[in-house]
Amino acid sequence: MITTHDLPTFTGWWRGLDVDLRQTLGIFDPKTSDRERAARKADKCHFAQALAAEGLLPAEQVTEEPPLEATIRYLARTSSVLTAVQIE
């Protein structure tokens, strides 16, 4: 599963909308938000590398648009008996 009902959509996660919302609501101060955004950037780089290694992205670069189709294809390749995709 890429995400669940109580987490941001993949697109929202990719764009950092959850971090923005937590800062807007006062859950994160600006310093914490900056750390979270830096960690998210690293996560996206690692994820893009994994997708590229599987031939699902042409390069290991993080794109502006979330690689939703490549991510679903990546998920479909797992050996899991049960796979779920949240409709975005």
C-alpha atoms as an extended CHARMM CRD file, in Angstrom:
* protein
*
        88  EXT
         1         1  MET       CA              0.0000000000        0.0000000000        0.0000000000  PROA      1               0.0000000000
         2         2  ILE       CA              1.3310000000        3.4110000000       -0.8990000000  PROA      2               0.0000000000
         3         3  THR       CA             -0.6200000000        5.2580000000        1.8010000000  PROA      3               0.0000000000
         4         4  THR       CA             -3.6620000000        4.8130000000        4.0080000000  PROA      4               0.0000000000
         5         5  HSD       CA             -6.8630000000        6.6710000000        4.7860000000  PROA      5               0.0000000000
         6         6  ASP       CA             -5.2900000000        8.5220000000        7.7170000000  PROA      6               0.0000000000
         7         7  LEU       CA             -2.1500000000        9.6610000000        5.8920000000  PROA      7               0.0000000000
         8         8  PRO       CA             -1.7340000000       12.1820000000        3.0990000000  PROA      8               0.0000000000
         9         9  THR       CA             -2.2650000000       11.0170000000       -0.4450000000  PROA      9               0.0000000000
        10        10  PHE       CA              0.9160000000       10.1340000000       -2.3190000000  PROA      10              0.0000000000
        11        11  THR       CA              0.6220000000       13.3860000000       -4.2550000000  PROA      11              0.0000000000
        12        12  GLY       CA              0.1340000000       15.3410000000       -1.0270000000  PROA      12              0.0000000000
        13        13  TRP       CA              3.1240000000       13.6010000000        0.5560000000  PROA      13              0.0000000000
        14        14  TRP       CA              5.2840000000       14.2350000000       -2.5260000000  PROA      14              0.0000000000
        15        15  ARG       CA              4.4410000000       17.9310000000       -2.4330000000  PROA      15              0.0000000000
        16        16  GLY       CA              4.8600000000       18.2140000000        1.3520000000  PROA      16              0.0000000000
        17        17  LEU       CA              1.3080000000       19.3580000000        1.9220000000  PROA      17              0.0000000000
        18        18  ASP       CA              1.1860000000       17.5000000000        5.2330000000  PROA      18              0.0000000000
        19        19  VAL       CA              4.1950000000       19.4680000000        6.4990000000  PROA      19              0.0000000000
        20        20  ASP       CA              2.6230000000       22.7270000000        5.3140000000  PROA      20              0.0000000000
        21        21  LEU       CA             -0.6090000000       21.8860000000        7.1240000000  PROA      21              0.0000000000
        22        22  ARG       CA              1.1690000000       21.0150000000       10.3740000000  PROA      22              0.0000000000
        23        23  GLN       CA              3.0050000000       24.3290000000       10.2530000000  PROA      23              0.0000000000
        24        24  THR       CA             -0.2150000000       26.2280000000        9.4840000000  PROA      24              0.0000000000
        25        25  LEU       CA             -1.9480000000       24.5590000000       12.4350000000  PROA      25              0.0000000000
        26        26  GLY       CA              0.9740000000       25.3340000000       14.7590000000  PROA      26              0.0000000000
        27        27  ILE       CA              1.9410000000       21.6870000000       15.2360000000  PROA      27              0.0000000000
        28        28  PHE       CA              5.3370000000       22.3670000000       13.6340000000  PROA      28              0.0000000000
        29        29  ASP       CA              7.3100000000       25.5380000000       14.1770000000  PROA      29              0.0000000000
        30        30  PRO       CA              9.2380000000       26.8550000000       11.1580000000  PROA      30              0.0000000000
        31        31  LYS       CA             12.4830000000       25.1610000000       12.2520000000  PROA      31              0.0000000000
        32        32  THR       CA             10.7670000000       21.7710000000       12.5820000000  PROA      32              0.0000000000
        33        33  SER       CA              9.0450000000       22.2810000000        9.2330000000  PROA      33              0.0000000000
        34        34  ASP       CA             12.4020000000       22.9920000000        7.5970000000  PROA      34              0.0000000000
        35        35  ARG       CA             13.8450000000       19.7630000000        9.0600000000  PROA      35              0.0000000000
        36        36  GLU       CA             10.8220000000       17.7890000000        7.8900000000  PROA      36              0.0000000000
        37        37  ARG       CA             11.0920000000       19.2520000000        4.3810000000  PROA      37              0.0000000000
        38        38  ALA       CA             14.8000000000       18.3610000000        4.2280000000  PROA      38              0.0000000000
        39        39  ALA       CA             14.0470000000       14.8070000000        5.3550000000  PROA      39              0.0000000000
        40        40  ARG       CA             11.2430000000       14.5510000000        2.7850000000  PROA      40              0.0000000000
        41        41  LYS       CA             13.5980000000       15.7330000000        0.0480000000  PROA      41              0.0000000000
        42        42  ALA       CA             16.0240000000       12.9460000000        0.9880000000  PROA      42              0.0000000000
        43        43  ASP       CA             13.1920000000       10.3830000000        1.0620000000  PROA      43              0.0000000000
        44        44  LYS       CA             12.0650000000       11.4650000000       -2.3950000000  PROA      44              0.0000000000
        45        45  CYS       CA             15.6280000000       11.1420000000       -3.7280000000  PROA      45              0.0000000000
        46        46  HSD       CA             15.9210000000        7.6050000000       -2.3570000000  PROA      46              0.0000000000
        47        47  PHE       CA             12.5220000000        6.7240000000       -3.7480000000  PROA      47              0.0000000000
        48        48  ALA       CA             13.3930000000        8.1010000000       -7.1980000000  PROA      48              0.0000000000
        49        49  GLN       CA             16.5940000000        6.0260000000       -7.1100000000  PROA      49              0.0000000000
        50        50  ALA       CA             14.6090000000        2.8830000000       -6.3220000000  PROA      50              0.0000000000
        51        51  LEU       CA             12.1430000000        3.5620000000       -9.1370000000  PROA      51              0.0000000000
        52        52  ALA       CA             14.9700000000        4.2520000000      -11.5940000000  PROA      52              0.0000000000
        53        53  ALA       CA             16.7760000000        1.0730000000      -10.5340000000  PROA      53              0.0000000000
        54        54  GLU       CA             13.6400000000       -0.8670000000      -11.4970000000  PROA      54              0.0000000000
        55        55  GLY       CA             13.4550000000        0.8910000000      -14.8610000000  PROA      55              0.0000000000
        56        56  LEU       CA             10.2990000000        2.7440000000      -13.8740000000  PROA      56              0.0000000000
        57        57  LEU       CA             11.8350000000        6.2130000000      -14.1570000000  PROA      57              0.0000000000
        58        58  PRO       CA             14.2450000000        7.2980000000      -16.8820000000  PROA      58              0.0000000000
        59        59  ALA       CA             16.6040000000        8.9220000000      -14.3580000000  PROA      59              0.0000000000
        60        60  GLU       CA             17.2180000000        9.1140000000      -10.6250000000  PROA      60              0.0000000000
        61        61  GLN       CA             16.0160000000       12.6880000000      -10.4540000000  PROA      61              0.0000000000
        62        62  VAL       CA             13.1840000000       13.9850000000       -8.3320000000  PROA      62              0.0000000000
        63        63  THR       CA             10.5030000000       15.4710000000      -10.5370000000  PROA      63              0.0000000000
        64        64  GLU       CA              8.0550000000       18.2360000000       -9.7160000000  PROA      64              0.0000000000
        65        65  GLU       CA              5.1240000000       15.9730000000      -10.5080000000  PROA      65              0.0000000000
        66        66  PRO       CA              4.8130000000       12.9250000000       -8.2630000000  PROA      66              0.0000000000
        67        67  PRO       CA              5.6250000000        9.6600000000      -10.0820000000  PROA      67              0.0000000000
        68        68  LEU       CA              2.2910000000        8.0560000000       -9.2190000000  PROA      68              0.0000000000
        69        69  GLU       CA              2.1010000000        5.6100000000      -12.1340000000  PROA      69              0.0000000000
        70        70  ALA       CA              5.6820000000        4.4460000000      -11.5990000000  PROA      70              0.0000000000
        71        71  THR       CA              4.9450000000        4.0370000000       -7.8920000000  PROA      71              0.0000000000
        72        72  ILE       CA              1.8640000000        1.9160000000       -8.5680000000  PROA      72              0.0000000000
        73        73  ARG       CA              3.8790000000       -0.2180000000      -11.0020000000  PROA      73              0.0000000000
        74        74  TYR       CA              6.5850000000       -0.5980000000       -8.3520000000  PROA      74              0.0000000000
        75        75  LEU       CA              3.9890000000       -1.7030000000       -5.8300000000  PROA      75              0.0000000000
        76        76  ALA       CA              2.4630000000       -4.1470000000       -8.3210000000  PROA      76              0.0000000000
        77        77  ARG       CA              5.8260000000       -5.9170000000       -8.6610000000  PROA      77              0.0000000000
        78        78  THR       CA              5.9580000000       -6.9250000000       -5.0140000000  PROA      78              0.0000000000
        79        79  SER       CA              5.3250000000      -10.4950000000       -3.9970000000  PROA      79              0.0000000000
        80        80  SER       CA              2.5730000000       -9.4590000000       -1.5960000000  PROA      80              0.0000000000
        81        81  VAL       CA             -0.6380000000      -11.4760000000       -1.6800000000  PROA      81              0.0000000000
        82        82  LEU       CA             -2.6820000000       -8.3320000000       -1.0130000000  PROA      82              0.0000000000
        83        83  THR       CA             -2.0160000000       -4.9850000000       -2.6510000000  PROA      83              0.0000000000
        84        84  ALA       CA             -4.1250000000       -1.8570000000       -2.2590000000  PROA      84              0.0000000000
        85        85  VAL       CA             -4.1010000000        1.4850000000       -4.0230000000  PROA      85              0.0000000000
        86        86  GLN       CA             -5.7500000000        4.5810000000       -2.6140000000  PROA      86              0.0000000000
        87        87  ILE       CA             -7.6520000000        6.4910000000       -5.2800000000  PROA      87              0.0000000000
        88        88  GLU       CA             -6.2530000000        9.9820000000       -5.5500000000  PROA      88              0.0000000000
